[in-house]
């Protein structure tokens, strides 16, 4: 279900970026296993989300794998 505020275009830029990044992660079998890492609250904020939206999947996966390994 889509929220009414999204249909009317009331989404703030940061919200739109998160929505677009989350959609890309959900639709990518290679990114989906790293969803919690990729969509975490990173200090880079909107720049991080822009990278998730437009970056190379292989680079995002390599980064997420490294984060996961470093946290174990």
C-alpha positions as CSV (number, residue, x, y, z in Angstrom):
1,X,0.0,0.0,0.0
2,X,1.3,3.4,-0.9
3,X,0.8,6.3,1.6
4,X,-1.3,9.2,0.4
5,X,1.5,11.7,1.1
6,X,3.7,9.8,-1.4
7,X,1.0,9.9,-4.1
8,X,0.6,13.6,-3.7
9,X,4.3,14.2,-3.9
10,X,4.9,15.4,-0.4
11,X,8.0,13.3,0.1
12,X,11.1,15.1,1.4
13,X,14.3,14.6,-0.6
14,X,15.8,12.4,2.1
15,X,12.7,10.3,2.3
16,X,12.6,9.9,-1.5
17,X,16.2,8.9,-1.5
18,X,15.6,6.3,1.2
19,X,12.5,5.0,-0.7
20,X,14.5,4.7,-4.0
21,X,17.5,3.0,-2.3
22,X,15.2,0.6,-0.4
23,X,13.4,-0.3,-3.7
24,X,16.8,-0.9,-5.4
25,X,18.0,-3.2,-2.6
26,X,14.7,-5.1,-2.4
27,X,14.7,-5.7,-6.2
28,X,18.3,-6.8,-6.3
29,X,19.1,-10.5,-5.4
30,X,22.7,-9.5,-4.8
31,X,21.9,-6.5,-2.5
32,X,19.0,-7.9,-0.6
33,X,21.1,-10.1,1.8
34,X,22.8,-6.9,3.0
35,X,19.7,-4.8,3.4
36,X,20.2,-4.0,7.1
37,X,23.8,-2.9,6.4
38,X,23.1,-1.0,3.2
39,X,20.0,0.8,4.6
40,X,21.6,1.6,8.0
41,X,21.9,5.1,9.4
42,X,25.3,6.0,7.9
43,X,27.0,9.3,8.7
44,X,27.2,10.1,5.0
45,X,23.4,10.4,5.0
46,X,22.0,11.3,1.6
47,X,25.3,10.9,-0.2
48,X,25.3,7.2,0.9
49,X,21.7,6.8,-0.3
50,X,22.6,8.3,-3.7
51,X,25.5,5.8,-3.9
52,X,23.1,2.9,-3.2
53,X,20.7,4.2,-5.9
54,X,23.3,4.7,-8.6
55,X,26.4,2.8,-7.6
56,X,27.7,-0.4,-9.1
57,X,26.1,-3.4,-7.4
58,X,29.5,-5.1,-7.2
59,X,31.0,-2.2,-5.3
60,X,28.1,-2.0,-2.9
61,X,28.2,-5.7,-2.2
62,X,32.0,-5.7,-1.6
63,X,31.5,-2.8,0.8
64,X,28.7,-4.5,2.7
65,X,30.6,-7.8,2.9
66,X,33.5,-5.9,4.5
67,X,31.2,-4.2,7.0
68,X,29.7,-7.6,7.9
69,X,33.2,-9.2,8.3
70,X,34.5,-6.3,10.4
71,X,31.5,-6.6,12.8
72,X,32.0,-10.3,13.4
